[in-house]
Each structure stands twice: as C-alpha cells, then as structure tokens.
C-alpha cells in the first residue's frame, strides 16, 4: 500500500465531513494515494460489505467516478399485460413478496395497473426487491416531509425509480448512500429555511432550486444570513433573485465565509455608517421586483 502524502481540497473535506462516514473518508484517503479499490478489503482490513457501502457513499458525494453502465435497458419499454401480472402472481415468489410489502407500506391494495408498474421496475429497470423496498420507503418519507397526508402513487414511485436507475442506484448500498445524502441535504435545507425565517410551509420548486444552488456553492450559514440581511436592507424583504446575485458574486470572487466578505468590504472601503452602493445587477433585480 502506498504511503505518499495526500492533499485534500477544502471542498472535498467539507463533503466528507458532511457525510459523517468514517469508512468513506478512509476509503477516499486510500484511493487518493493511488491505490486500487480491489485491494481495499485486504489493505484496509474491511469486509467487502463495508468497502461497498463506503464506495457507494463516495459516488453519491461525487468523490469517486461512476463508470458503471446505466441500469436502463435501451430499446422499447415492455408493455406488460394482465396475463403477465397473473403469471407473476402465480409463479414469481419475489414479486409476490414485494407486492405484499408495497401494499403494507402504502396502506392500500394494489390493482392491475399498479402491478404492471411494479413489474416494470423489477424487470425492465432491473431493480432487486430489496432495492425496490428501499425506493418505496424513500418515496413515502419524502411525501411525509412535504406535508402530504396521502401516500405516493405507484406512478410517482415509478418516476423516482427511473431517476434512481439513471444515477446507477442498483444495490442496497447505493440506495442507502443516496438516502443518507438526501437526509443530509434536507437537514441543510431546513437550516437554510430557518436562516431565511421561512416557517409553516415548504419551499416552492423555484425556491428549492435557488436553495440547492447555494448548497452546491458550499456557502456557510453565516454567509447566507449575511446575504439575506443585505437583501432585506436593500429590497425591503426576501427577494430570491436579488439574494442569488449577491451569493453568486461572492462565489465568483472565491469568498466562502462571512469573515472573508467582511474583510473584502473593509478593503473596498465600505462605509461603516451605511450600506455600500448597489451594483448594476442588484439595481436590475430591484427594478424587476418593482415591475412585478
């Protein structure tokens, strides 16, 4: 095993810390040293399951390339018939077991069209019953977190199944890593909503896209709070487009912390008695807000 010094970027360090996964961090350091994944079981003295879970976590964090082929079989999507459903119900033990689990999880019976969707997820997308069970659990959790009282439909679950297939989520390890990543993301979104003083409702789709872009920029909470305060000061309230301009500018300038922004303001000669002069982008954002 190689023992050369490994240098990590601040971005990679933040991603590893946010995951709170010691095995993933260890595997990342191991691979960054020029070692091969195939040797990790012996060199790190980790069993194959732990290595697989750690690798899945790194792929979900974008810290490990995913060269596996897509799980979606190209070609015409099969059109399952009622006869296919009857045959599966009579002879496919895995399908019968999974169907029973889905009915219990959703709290409602499945009908023929639902069964066809379940067959599509299992056979066309090639997901094992274990992964489909995790998929259903994930969709139910997401629905509840959005304040919906009714369980998700099989069509909704099928749509998410295609998204999982596109991401290469085809094992229980990959599914667990993705679900953990989404849990951390939702936690960050919730914290951001507190900073923006949004209570009693969920973010709209456009708002969530803004919020996700700020998380992708890896802005710390204090910096987002500072951008929010400046937005309210200059526009009279929360203006997502205006605030986004502020954060984008700081990101382009390489500013990642509130102290770096304050230091830049001091170097720029900002007066302590009042806010700085607005730039052209901010003026345009305010003008658009007034027109709307």
NUVO-851276 format. One record per residue (C-alpha): residue number from 1; residue in one letter; z, x, y. Coordinates in nm, 2 decimals. Example, Ala and Ser with C-alpha at 12.3 -4.5 7.8 and 13.67 -1.06 7.14 Angstrom:
REM NUVO-851276
(1; "A"; (0.78; 1.23; -0.45))
(2; "S"; (0.71; 1.37; -0.11))
//
This chain:
REM NUVO-851276
(1; "X"; (0.00; 0.00; 0.00))
(2; "X"; (-0.09; 0.14; 0.34))
(3; "X"; (0.19; 0.21; 0.59))
(4; "X"; (0.00; 0.26; 0.91))
(5; "X"; (0.13; 0.12; 1.24))
(6; "X"; (0.02; -0.23; 1.31))
(7; "X"; (-0.03; -0.35; 1.67))
(8; "X"; (0.00; -0.73; 1.73))
(9; "X"; (-0.13; -0.92; 2.03))
(10; "X"; (0.11; -1.13; 2.23))
(11; "X"; (-0.10; -1.44; 2.13))
(12; "X"; (-0.06; -1.37; 1.76))
(13; "X"; (0.31; -1.31; 1.80))
(14; "X"; (0.35; -1.64; 1.97))
(15; "X"; (0.16; -1.82; 1.69))
(16; "X"; (0.37; -1.65; 1.42))
(17; "X"; (0.69; -1.74; 1.60))
(18; "X"; (0.59; -2.10; 1.65))
(19; "X"; (0.52; -2.13; 1.28))
(20; "X"; (0.87; -2.01; 1.18))
(21; "X"; (0.73; -1.90; 0.85))
(22; "X"; (0.87; -1.56; 0.73))
(23; "X"; (0.62; -1.54; 0.44))
(24; "X"; (0.33; -1.60; 0.67))
(25; "X"; (0.45; -1.33; 0.91))
(26; "X"; (0.50; -1.08; 0.63))
(27; "X"; (0.16; -1.15; 0.48))
(28; "X"; (0.00; -1.12; 0.82))
(29; "X"; (0.15; -0.78; 0.88))
(30; "X"; (0.04; -0.68; 0.53))
(31; "X"; (-0.32; -0.78; 0.58))
(32; "X"; (-0.33; -0.63; 0.93))
(33; "X"; (-0.25; -0.30; 0.77))
(34; "X"; (-0.58; -0.30; 0.59))
(35; "X"; (-0.45; -0.43; 0.26))
(36; "X"; (-0.63; -0.69; 0.04))
(37; "X"; (-0.50; -1.04; -0.03))
(38; "X"; (-0.55; -0.99; -0.40))
(39; "X"; (-0.28; -0.71; -0.40))
(40; "X"; (-0.02; -0.91; -0.21))
(41; "X"; (0.15; -1.05; -0.52))
(42; "X"; (0.23; -0.71; -0.66))
(43; "X"; (0.28; -0.52; -0.33))
(44; "X"; (0.50; -0.78; -0.16))
(45; "X"; (0.67; -0.89; -0.48))
(46; "X"; (0.59; -1.25; -0.40))
(47; "X"; (0.49; -1.50; -0.67))
(48; "X"; (0.13; -1.65; -0.64))
(49; "X"; (0.25; -1.98; -0.50))
(50; "X"; (0.43; -1.81; -0.21))
(51; "X"; (0.13; -1.60; -0.13))
(52; "X"; (-0.09; -1.90; -0.14))
(53; "X"; (0.13; -2.10; 0.09))
(54; "X"; (0.16; -1.81; 0.33))
(55; "X"; (-0.22; -1.76; 0.33))
(56; "X"; (-0.27; -2.13; 0.40))
(57; "X"; (-0.03; -2.12; 0.69))
(58; "X"; (-0.22; -1.82; 0.84))
(59; "X"; (-0.55; -2.01; 0.80))
(60; "X"; (-0.41; -2.31; 0.98))
(61; "X"; (-0.29; -2.08; 1.26))
(62; "X"; (-0.63; -1.92; 1.30))
(63; "X"; (-0.49; -1.58; 1.20))
(64; "X"; (-0.68; -1.55; 0.88))
(65; "X"; (-1.06; -1.61; 0.83))
(66; "X"; (-1.15; -1.90; 0.61))
(67; "X"; (-1.47; -1.81; 0.42))
(68; "X"; (-1.43; -2.08; 0.16))
(69; "X"; (-1.72; -2.33; 0.12))
(70; "X"; (-1.69; -2.68; 0.25))
(71; "X"; (-1.55; -2.93; 0.02))
(72; "X"; (-1.80; -3.20; 0.12))
(73; "X"; (-2.09; -3.21; -0.12))
(74; "X"; (-2.41; -3.23; 0.07))
(75; "X"; (-2.65; -3.50; -0.02))
(76; "X"; (-2.64; -3.88; -0.02))
(77; "X"; (-2.29; -4.02; -0.03))
(78; "X"; (-2.24; -4.21; -0.36))
(79; "X"; (-2.23; -4.59; -0.33))
(80; "X"; (-1.95; -4.69; -0.58))
(81; "X"; (-2.00; -5.03; -0.74))
(82; "X"; (-1.75; -5.29; -0.87))
(83; "X"; (-1.83; -5.16; -1.22))
(84; "X"; (-1.73; -4.81; -1.12))
(85; "X"; (-1.40; -4.95; -1.00))
(86; "X"; (-1.34; -5.14; -1.32))
(87; "X"; (-1.42; -4.84; -1.53))
(88; "X"; (-1.18; -4.62; -1.32))
(89; "X"; (-0.90; -4.88; -1.35))
(90; "X"; (-0.95; -4.90; -1.73))
(91; "X"; (-1.00; -4.53; -1.82))
(92; "X"; (-0.91; -4.30; -1.53))
(93; "X"; (-0.54; -4.23; -1.56))
(94; "X"; (-0.53; -4.01; -1.25))
(95; "X"; (-0.70; -4.28; -1.04))
(96; "X"; (-0.46; -4.55; -1.18))
(97; "X"; (-0.15; -4.33; -1.09))
(98; "X"; (-0.28; -4.25; -0.74))
(99; "X"; (-0.37; -4.61; -0.67))
(100; "X"; (-0.02; -4.72; -0.76))
(101; "X"; (0.13; -4.46; -0.53))
(102; "X"; (-0.10; -4.57; -0.24))
(103; "X"; (-0.01; -4.93; -0.28))
(104; "X"; (0.36; -4.85; -0.28))
(105; "X"; (0.33; -4.61; 0.02))
(106; "X"; (0.13; -4.86; 0.23))
(107; "X"; (0.33; -5.16; 0.11))
(108; "X"; (0.03; -5.37; 0.03))
(109; "X"; (-0.21; -5.43; -0.25))
(110; "X"; (-0.55; -5.26; -0.27))
(111; "X"; (-0.86; -5.46; -0.31))
(112; "X"; (-1.21; -5.36; -0.45))
(113; "X"; (-1.33; -5.21; -0.12))
(114; "X"; (-1.02; -5.01; -0.09))
(115; "X"; (-1.06; -4.88; -0.45))
(116; "X"; (-1.42; -4.77; -0.36))
(117; "X"; (-1.28; -4.57; -0.07))
(118; "X"; (-1.02; -4.41; -0.29))
(119; "X"; (-1.29; -4.32; -0.55))
(120; "X"; (-1.50; -4.16; -0.27))
(121; "X"; (-1.21; -3.95; -0.15))
(122; "X"; (-1.12; -3.83; -0.50))
(123; "X"; (-1.47; -3.77; -0.64))
(124; "X"; (-1.71; -3.72; -0.35))
(125; "X"; (-1.47; -3.52; -0.14))
(126; "X"; (-1.32; -3.36; -0.45))
(127; "X"; (-0.95; -3.41; -0.35))
(128; "X"; (-0.69; -3.40; -0.62))
(129; "X"; (-0.44; -3.69; -0.65))
(130; "X"; (-0.17; -3.46; -0.52))
(131; "X"; (-0.36; -3.38; -0.20))
(132; "X"; (-0.46; -3.74; -0.15))
(133; "X"; (-0.09; -3.84; -0.18))
(134; "X"; (-0.01; -3.59; 0.10))
(135; "X"; (-0.30; -3.72; 0.30))
(136; "X"; (-0.17; -4.08; 0.28))
(137; "X"; (0.18; -3.97; 0.37))
(138; "X"; (0.04; -3.78; 0.67))
(139; "X"; (-0.16; -4.08; 0.79))
(140; "X"; (0.15; -4.31; 0.76))
(141; "X"; (0.36; -4.06; 0.96))
(142; "X"; (0.10; -4.03; 1.23))
(143; "X"; (0.07; -4.41; 1.26))
(144; "X"; (0.45; -4.45; 1.29))
(145; "X"; (0.48; -4.17; 1.55))
(146; "X"; (0.22; -4.36; 1.76))
(147; "X"; (0.44; -4.67; 1.76))
(148; "X"; (0.23; -4.87; 1.52))
(149; "X"; (0.41; -5.12; 1.31))
(150; "X"; (0.13; -5.18; 1.06))
(151; "X"; (0.03; -4.91; 0.80))
(152; "X"; (-0.31; -4.73; 0.84))
(153; "X"; (-0.61; -4.89; 0.67))
(154; "X"; (-0.80; -4.71; 0.39))
(155; "X"; (-1.09; -4.67; 0.63))
(156; "X"; (-0.85; -4.48; 0.87))
(157; "X"; (-0.73; -4.27; 0.57))
(158; "X"; (-1.09; -4.20; 0.46))
(159; "X"; (-1.18; -4.08; 0.81))
(160; "X"; (-0.89; -3.84; 0.81))
(161; "X"; (-0.99; -3.73; 0.46))
(162; "X"; (-1.33; -3.62; 0.59))
(163; "X"; (-1.16; -3.43; 0.87))
(164; "X"; (-0.94; -3.25; 0.61))
(165; "X"; (-1.25; -3.17; 0.40))
(166; "X"; (-1.42; -3.02; 0.70))
(167; "X"; (-1.11; -2.80; 0.76))
(168; "X"; (-1.11; -2.68; 0.40))
(169; "X"; (-0.78; -2.86; 0.32))
(170; "X"; (-0.82; -2.89; -0.06))
(171; "X"; (-0.49; -2.77; -0.21))
(172; "X"; (-0.13; -2.88; -0.17))
(173; "X"; (-0.06; -2.55; 0.00))
(174; "X"; (-0.33; -2.61; 0.26))
(175; "X"; (-0.22; -2.96; 0.31))
(176; "X"; (0.15; -2.86; 0.36))
(177; "X"; (0.05; -2.59; 0.61))
(178; "X"; (-0.17; -2.83; 0.81))
(179; "X"; (0.10; -3.09; 0.82))
(180; "X"; (0.36; -2.84; 0.93))
(181; "X"; (0.12; -2.72; 1.20))
(182; "X"; (0.08; -3.08; 1.32))
(183; "X"; (0.45; -3.13; 1.32))
(184; "X"; (0.50; -2.83; 1.55))
(185; "X"; (0.21; -2.95; 1.77))
(186; "X"; (0.37; -3.29; 1.80))
(187; "X"; (0.70; -3.13; 1.89))
(188; "X"; (0.53; -2.93; 2.17))
(189; "X"; (0.35; -3.24; 2.29))
(190; "X"; (0.68; -3.43; 2.31))
(191; "X"; (0.84; -3.14; 2.50))
(192; "X"; (0.55; -3.14; 2.74))
(193; "X"; (0.58; -3.51; 2.80))
(194; "X"; (0.95; -3.45; 2.90))
(195; "X"; (0.83; -3.19; 3.15))
(196; "X"; (0.59; -3.44; 3.29))
(197; "X"; (0.85; -3.72; 3.29))
(198; "X"; (0.64; -3.95; 3.07))
(199; "X"; (0.87; -4.18; 2.88))
(200; "X"; (0.83; -4.50; 2.68))
(201; "X"; (0.47; -4.46; 2.59))
(202; "X"; (0.22; -4.24; 2.41))
(203; "X"; (-0.04; -4.02; 2.58))
(204; "X"; (-0.38; -4.17; 2.62))
(205; "X"; (-0.67; -3.99; 2.44))
(206; "X"; (-0.79; -3.81; 2.77))
(207; "X"; (-0.43; -3.71; 2.85))
(208; "X"; (-0.38; -3.58; 2.50))
(209; "X"; (-0.69; -3.36; 2.54))
(210; "X"; (-0.55; -3.22; 2.86))
(211; "X"; (-0.22; -3.15; 2.69))
(212; "X"; (-0.38; -2.99; 2.39))
(213; "X"; (-0.59; -2.76; 2.61))
(214; "X"; (-0.27; -2.64; 2.78))
(215; "X"; (-0.10; -2.58; 2.45))
(216; "X"; (-0.41; -2.38; 2.34))
(217; "X"; (-0.37; -2.17; 2.66))
(218; "X"; (-0.02; -2.09; 2.53))
(219; "X"; (0.14; -2.18; 2.86))
(220; "X"; (0.52; -2.17; 2.86))
(221; "X"; (0.72; -2.49; 2.95))
(222; "X"; (0.84; -2.34; 3.28))
(223; "X"; (0.49; -2.26; 3.39))
(224; "X"; (0.37; -2.62; 3.31))
(225; "X"; (0.67; -2.75; 3.50))
(226; "X"; (0.57; -2.54; 3.80))
(227; "X"; (0.21; -2.67; 3.79))
(228; "X"; (0.35; -3.02; 3.77))
(229; "X"; (0.57; -2.97; 4.07))
(230; "X"; (0.28; -2.83; 4.28))
(231; "X"; (0.06; -3.12; 4.17))
(232; "X"; (0.32; -3.38; 4.27))
(233; "X"; (0.37; -3.20; 4.60))
(234; "X"; (0.00; -3.19; 4.69))
(235; "X"; (-0.11; -3.52; 4.55))
(236; "X"; (0.19; -3.74; 4.55))
(237; "X"; (0.22; -3.78; 4.17))
(238; "X"; (0.09; -3.67; 3.83))
(239; "X"; (-0.29; -3.60; 3.86))
(240; "X"; (-0.41; -3.46; 3.53))
(241; "X"; (-0.74; -3.32; 3.66))
(242; "X"; (-0.57; -3.15; 3.96))
(243; "X"; (-0.29; -3.01; 3.74))
(244; "X"; (-0.55; -2.89; 3.49))
(245; "X"; (-0.73; -2.70; 3.77))
(246; "X"; (-0.40; -2.52; 3.85))
(247; "X"; (-0.34; -2.42; 3.49))
(248; "X"; (-0.70; -2.32; 3.43))
(249; "X"; (-0.69; -2.09; 3.73))
(250; "X"; (-0.36; -1.93; 3.62))
(251; "X"; (-0.51; -1.88; 3.27))
(252; "X"; (-0.82; -1.72; 3.41))
(253; "X"; (-0.60; -1.48; 3.61))
(254; "X"; (-0.41; -1.39; 3.30))
(255; "X"; (-0.08; -1.55; 3.42))
(256; "X"; (0.12; -1.68; 3.13))
(257; "X"; (0.48; -1.71; 3.27))
(258; "X"; (0.64; -1.87; 3.58))
(259; "X"; (0.76; -1.53; 3.69))
(260; "X"; (0.41; -1.38; 3.68))
(261; "X"; (0.29; -1.67; 3.91))
(262; "X"; (0.58; -1.63; 4.15))
(263; "X"; (0.51; -1.26; 4.16))
(264; "X"; (0.14; -1.33; 4.24))
(265; "X"; (0.24; -1.58; 4.51))
(266; "X"; (0.46; -1.31; 4.67))
(267; "X"; (0.18; -1.05; 4.66))
(268; "X"; (-0.06; -1.31; 4.80))
(269; "X"; (0.17; -1.36; 5.10))
(270; "X"; (0.26; -1.73; 5.04))
(271; "X"; (0.50; -1.85; 5.30))
(272; "X"; (0.85; -1.94; 5.18))
(273; "X"; (0.87; -2.23; 5.43))
(274; "X"; (0.59; -2.43; 5.28))
(275; "X"; (0.32; -2.46; 5.01))
(276; "X"; (0.01; -2.24; 5.00))
(277; "X"; (-0.32; -2.35; 5.13))
(278; "X"; (-0.53; -2.56; 4.89))
(279; "X"; (-0.84; -2.41; 4.74))
(280; "X"; (-1.18; -2.58; 4.71))
(281; "X"; (-1.13; -2.71; 4.36))
(282; "X"; (-0.79; -2.87; 4.45))
(283; "X"; (-0.94; -3.03; 4.76))
(284; "X"; (-1.22; -3.17; 4.55))
(285; "X"; (-0.98; -3.31; 4.29))
(286; "X"; (-0.77; -3.48; 4.57))
(287; "X"; (-1.08; -3.63; 4.72))
(288; "X"; (-1.20; -3.77; 4.38))
(289; "X"; (-0.85; -3.91; 4.33))
(290; "X"; (-0.86; -4.09; 4.67))
(291; "X"; (-1.20; -4.23; 4.60))
(292; "X"; (-1.09; -4.36; 4.26))
//
